[in-house]
Amino acid sequence: MFADFLKRLTAPDPEPLNDGDARLALTALLVRIARADGDYAQAEIDRIDRITAARYGLSAFEASALRKEAETLETEAPDTVRFTRAIKDAVPFEGRIAVIESLWQVVLADGERDAEEDSLVRLAANLLGINDRDSALARQRVSK
């Protein structure tokens, strides 16, 4: 089902993603962050659904369906670099700050910060062109 998407995502010089593919890539990145510590908690799942519903104007059912697709994609996708490259190409800088805020919301959803999750957010931020300071400020904004 995702073979064509993954083929386009992993191409040497990929085309920018359309809106639907960008949504899927971002949601898959949120899933990857949530799974990074080996505990894909219900609080993280619920947070991903709320983020995608708010960001894309989806119903709860549509957000859940998007997350389920993203869970499958995340399992099949090779690495975080390609997700973030696709998102960077599809989202302007200001929107990428919002992506980092979303990542931090997922990390903090279960009430625990984990080293693997922190490391993955740091990598994603760097690949999205967001420096450590701006990522820390994003984390502070969502933890209030």
Sine and cosine of phi, psi and omega as CSV:
sin_phi,cos_phi,sin_psi,cos_psi,sin_omega,cos_omega
0.00,0.00,-0.63,0.78,-0.05,-1.00
-0.98,-0.20,0.13,0.99,-0.08,-1.00
-0.85,0.53,-0.71,0.70,-0.01,-1.00
-0.91,0.41,-0.68,0.73,0.02,-1.00
-0.87,0.50,-0.74,0.67,-0.01,-1.00
-0.91,0.42,-0.60,0.80,0.04,-1.00
-0.88,0.47,-0.70,0.72,0.03,-1.00
-0.92,0.39,-0.63,0.78,-0.03,-1.00
-0.92,0.39,-0.56,0.83,-0.07,-1.00
-0.99,-0.14,0.09,1.00,0.03,-1.00
-0.89,0.45,0.48,-0.88,-0.02,-1.00
-0.84,0.54,-0.61,0.79,0.01,-1.00
-0.73,-0.68,0.97,0.25,-0.14,-0.99
-0.93,0.38,0.51,-0.86,0.12,-0.99
-0.95,0.30,0.49,-0.87,0.10,-1.00
-0.85,0.52,0.56,-0.83,-0.03,-1.00
-0.97,0.23,0.56,-0.83,0.15,-0.99
-0.96,0.27,0.14,-0.99,-0.10,-0.99
-0.85,0.52,-0.69,0.72,-0.01,-1.00
-0.90,0.44,-0.67,0.74,0.03,-1.00
-0.93,0.36,-0.59,0.81,0.04,-1.00
-0.90,0.43,-0.64,0.76,0.06,-1.00
-0.87,0.50,-0.71,0.70,-0.02,-1.00
-0.90,0.43,-0.68,0.73,0.01,-1.00
-0.89,0.45,-0.71,0.71,0.01,-1.00
-0.89,0.45,-0.70,0.71,-0.01,-1.00
-0.91,0.42,-0.62,0.78,0.05,-1.00
-0.90,0.43,-0.59,0.81,0.07,-1.00
-0.91,0.41,-0.64,0.76,0.07,-1.00
-0.88,0.48,-0.67,0.75,0.04,-1.00
-0.90,0.45,-0.68,0.73,0.00,-1.00
-0.88,0.48,-0.66,0.75,0.04,-1.00
-0.88,0.47,-0.71,0.70,-0.03,-1.00
-0.90,0.44,-0.55,0.83,-0.03,-1.00
-1.00,0.08,-0.15,0.99,-0.13,-0.99
-0.85,0.52,-0.53,0.85,-0.04,-1.00
-1.00,-0.04,0.09,1.00,0.01,-1.00
0.99,0.16,0.05,1.00,0.00,-1.00
-0.77,-0.63,0.99,-0.11,-0.02,-1.00
-1.00,0.04,0.99,0.13,-0.16,-0.99
-0.97,0.26,0.47,-0.88,0.03,-1.00
-0.85,0.52,-0.58,0.81,0.02,-1.00
-0.88,0.47,-0.60,0.80,0.04,-1.00
-0.94,0.34,-0.66,0.75,0.04,-1.00
-0.87,0.49,-0.74,0.68,0.01,-1.00
-0.88,0.48,-0.65,0.76,0.00,-1.00
-0.91,0.42,-0.67,0.74,0.04,-1.00
-0.86,0.51,-0.71,0.71,0.01,-1.00
-0.88,0.48,-0.68,0.73,0.00,-1.00
-0.91,0.40,-0.65,0.76,0.01,-1.00
-0.89,0.46,-0.76,0.65,-0.05,-1.00
-0.93,0.36,-0.59,0.81,0.04,-1.00
-0.88,0.47,-0.72,0.69,-0.02,-1.00
-0.94,0.34,-0.69,0.72,-0.07,-1.00
-0.91,0.40,-0.62,0.79,-0.12,-0.99
-0.92,-0.39,0.09,1.00,0.02,-1.00
0.92,0.40,0.64,0.77,-0.04,-1.00
-0.99,-0.13,0.43,-0.90,0.16,-0.99
-0.96,0.29,0.21,-0.98,0.03,-1.00
-0.86,0.50,-0.64,0.77,0.02,-1.00
-0.90,0.43,-0.71,0.70,0.01,-1.00
-0.91,0.42,-0.64,0.77,0.02,-1.00
-0.90,0.43,-0.66,0.75,0.04,-1.00
-0.90,0.44,-0.66,0.75,0.02,-1.00
-0.90,0.43,-0.66,0.75,0.04,-1.00
-0.88,0.47,-0.70,0.71,0.01,-1.00
-0.88,0.48,-0.67,0.74,0.00,-1.00
-0.89,0.46,-0.65,0.76,0.09,-1.00
-0.88,0.47,-0.69,0.73,-0.02,-1.00
-0.91,0.42,-0.57,0.82,0.06,-1.00
-0.88,0.48,-0.68,0.73,0.03,-1.00
-0.91,0.41,-0.72,0.69,0.01,-1.00
-0.87,0.50,-0.71,0.71,-0.03,-1.00
-0.86,0.52,-0.63,0.78,0.00,-1.00
-0.92,0.40,-0.60,0.80,-0.06,-1.00
-1.00,0.05,-0.37,0.93,-0.11,-0.99
-0.96,0.26,0.57,-0.82,-0.12,-0.99
-0.96,0.26,-0.69,0.73,-0.08,-1.00
-0.36,-0.93,0.25,-0.97,-0.04,-1.00
-0.95,0.31,-0.50,0.87,-0.05,-1.00
-0.83,0.55,-0.69,0.72,-0.05,-1.00
-0.94,0.33,-0.58,0.82,0.10,-1.00
-0.86,0.50,-0.78,0.63,-0.09,-1.00
-0.93,0.37,-0.58,0.81,0.06,-1.00
-0.88,0.47,-0.70,0.72,0.00,-1.00
-0.90,0.44,-0.67,0.74,0.00,-1.00
-0.92,0.38,-0.68,0.73,0.00,-1.00
-0.86,0.51,-0.66,0.75,0.01,-1.00
-0.94,0.34,-0.46,0.89,-0.11,-0.99
-0.99,-0.10,-0.29,0.96,-0.14,-0.99
-0.84,-0.55,0.77,-0.64,0.06,-1.00
-0.91,0.42,0.28,-0.96,-0.09,-1.00
-0.78,0.63,-0.75,0.66,-0.04,-1.00
-0.87,0.50,-0.60,0.80,0.04,-1.00
-0.93,0.36,-0.51,0.86,0.02,-1.00
-0.94,0.34,-0.51,0.86,0.13,-0.99
-0.88,0.48,-0.67,0.74,0.04,-1.00
-0.90,0.43,-0.56,0.83,0.08,-1.00
-0.88,0.47,-0.71,0.71,0.01,-1.00
-0.90,0.44,-0.64,0.77,0.07,-1.00
-0.86,0.50,-0.67,0.74,0.03,-1.00
-0.89,0.46,-0.67,0.75,0.03,-1.00
-0.87,0.49,-0.70,0.71,0.02,-1.00
-0.91,0.42,-0.59,0.81,0.04,-1.00
-0.86,0.51,-0.65,0.76,0.01,-1.00
-0.93,0.37,-0.71,0.71,0.01,-1.00
-0.84,0.54,-0.67,0.75,-0.08,-1.00
-1.00,0.05,-0.09,1.00,-0.10,-1.00
-0.87,0.49,-0.58,0.81,-0.04,-1.00
-1.00,-0.02,0.11,0.99,0.05,-1.00
0.98,0.18,0.10,1.00,-0.02,-1.00
-0.75,-0.66,0.71,-0.70,0.14,-0.99
-0.99,-0.13,0.77,-0.63,-0.05,-1.00
-0.90,-0.43,0.58,-0.82,-0.03,-1.00
-0.86,0.50,-0.62,0.78,0.01,-1.00
-0.92,0.40,-0.66,0.75,0.03,-1.00
-0.91,0.41,-0.71,0.70,0.03,-1.00
-0.84,0.54,-0.70,0.71,-0.01,-1.00
-0.89,0.46,-0.66,0.75,-0.01,-1.00
-0.94,0.35,-0.61,0.80,0.07,-1.00
-0.90,0.43,-0.67,0.75,0.01,-1.00
-0.88,0.48,-0.69,0.72,0.04,-1.00
-0.89,0.46,-0.75,0.66,-0.02,-1.00
-0.88,0.48,-0.69,0.73,0.01,-1.00
-0.86,0.50,-0.73,0.69,0.01,-1.00
-0.86,0.51,-0.71,0.70,-0.02,-1.00
-0.93,0.36,-0.43,0.90,0.05,-1.00
-1.00,0.07,-0.02,1.00,0.00,-1.00
0.99,0.14,0.39,0.92,0.01,-1.00
-0.96,-0.29,0.82,-0.57,-0.04,-1.00
-0.98,0.22,0.21,-0.98,-0.05,-1.00
-0.86,0.51,-0.63,0.78,-0.01,-1.00
-0.88,0.47,-0.75,0.67,-0.01,-1.00
-0.91,0.41,-0.56,0.83,0.06,-1.00
-0.92,0.40,-0.67,0.74,0.03,-1.00
-0.90,0.44,-0.65,0.76,0.05,-1.00
-0.90,0.43,-0.62,0.79,0.06,-1.00
-0.89,0.45,-0.67,0.74,0.03,-1.00
-0.89,0.46,-0.68,0.74,0.01,-1.00
-0.89,0.45,-0.64,0.77,-0.02,-1.00
-0.89,0.45,-0.63,0.78,-0.06,-1.00
-1.00,0.07,-0.26,0.96,-0.02,-1.00
-1.00,0.00,-0.02,1.00,0.00,-1.00
-0.98,0.18,0.00,0.00,0.00,0.00
